[in-house]
Amino acid sequence: MEVQLNPYLMFNGNAAAAMTFYKSVFGGELTMQTFGEVKMAQSPKDENLIMHASLKSDSAVIMASDAQSGEPATAGDNIRLSISGKDAKGLTDVFDKLAQGGTVDTPLAKQFWGDPFGMVTDKFGTQWMVNIAKG
């Protein structure tokens, strides 16, 4: 199974500044979407927060998001591991195995961007994101 493993960082309203800084450190291509752009803001003050950012450089892929109102990120506990790939069966198996003895935070299901995606906290407290990329 071919997958990619990336760090996924959570911030409290400064994801854009952090990712811009990381771009100055690592170089690469930075893309960002706000909660407002994808119509997922929980309140009007969340509209300009970053829903998803991705920095792709020669040495790393770093992804990030801002926490929305009522879901603050805690420094030191603000990272998830993101697994992505195209192998739907293999990644579904990975998700199910990580969930054994753990907690499914977001069920693995098709999302607005078209990919199946889910989040799980394994039995050791490690937080994972699984995204099955379209064809």
N, C-alpha and C positions, 0 to 999 in steps of 0.2 A: 504494500500500500504506500503510495507516494503522498505525503502530507507536508505542510509547512507549519512550523511552530514559531509563534511570535509573542513577544510581550505585549500586553494590552494594559495601558496605564489609565487610571481614573484621577480626575482633578476636580477641584471645587471652584470652577469658574475661570480658571486660567490655563485651560488646555491649549488654546490658540497660542498664548505666549510661550508656553512650555515647548510646544511642537515647533514653533518658529525658532526658538533657541536651539533645539536638537538639530534642526536643519542647518543652523550656522555651524554646529559642531561636526555633523556627519555628512553634510551636503545631501544631494538627492532631490527627489520630487515629493512635494508636500501637497496633499489634497485634504480639504476639510468641508464638512457639511454641518449646518446648525440644526437644532431641534425644530426651529421655525421653518426651515426650508423643506423638511420632510413631514411637517405638520404633526409632530409628536411631542410638542411642548406641553408639560403638565400645568404650567401657568404662564401668563404673559412674560414674566421676568426670566423664564427659561428659553425664550425664543432665540436669543443670540448665543446661547451656550452651544458648545460643540457636541454634536451627536456622535460623529465619527471622524477621526483624522487618521491619515496614513502617511508615513514618511518612508519612502522606498529609496534606499541608497545602495551602493555597491557592497557595503559591509553589514547592513541590517535592514529589517522592516520593523518599524515601531508603530503601534497603533494606540489611539487614545480617545477619551471621551470625557466630558464634564458630567458630574453627578447632577441630577436635577433636584429641585426643591424637595426637601424632606428625605433625601437619600445621600447624605454627605459622604465623601470619600475620607478615609482616615490614613494619614501618612504612615507608611510602613505596611499597610493593609490595602493598598490601592492598586494592586496589580493582579491581573488574571493571565493565564496562558491561553492563547488562541491557537486552535488547530484548524487548518483549512486544507481542502483538497477537493477532488472530483469523485472520489470513490465513495458513493453513497452508502453501500452496504458496509464497507470497512469503517467509515466514520460513524455510522449509526451504531455499529458494534462497540466502537471506542466510547461513544457517549453512554451507551447502556452499561458498559463495564465500569466506567467512572462513577455512574450513579449508584452502583451496588454498595449499599451501606452508607451512601451519602445523601445529598438532597438535590433534587432537580429544581433549579431556580427559575428557569424558563424552558418549557418543554421544547424538544426538537420539532420544529414545524416551519412551514414556508413563511417567509417574512415579506415585508413590502418591497424589498429590493429583489425578490424572486428566488432567493436561496433558502433552503432549510437551514435553520440556525437554532441553537439552544445553549443554555448555560447550566452548569452543574457544579456543586461543591462536593468534592470527593470525601471519603470517610476520614481523611487526614486534614481536612480543612482547606485544601488547595482548590482555588476557583478556576474553572475551565470554561472556555467558549468554543463551540464546535460549529463551523460553517461549511456546508457542502456546496461548492461552487457549481454554477450552471455549466452544462456541457462544455 
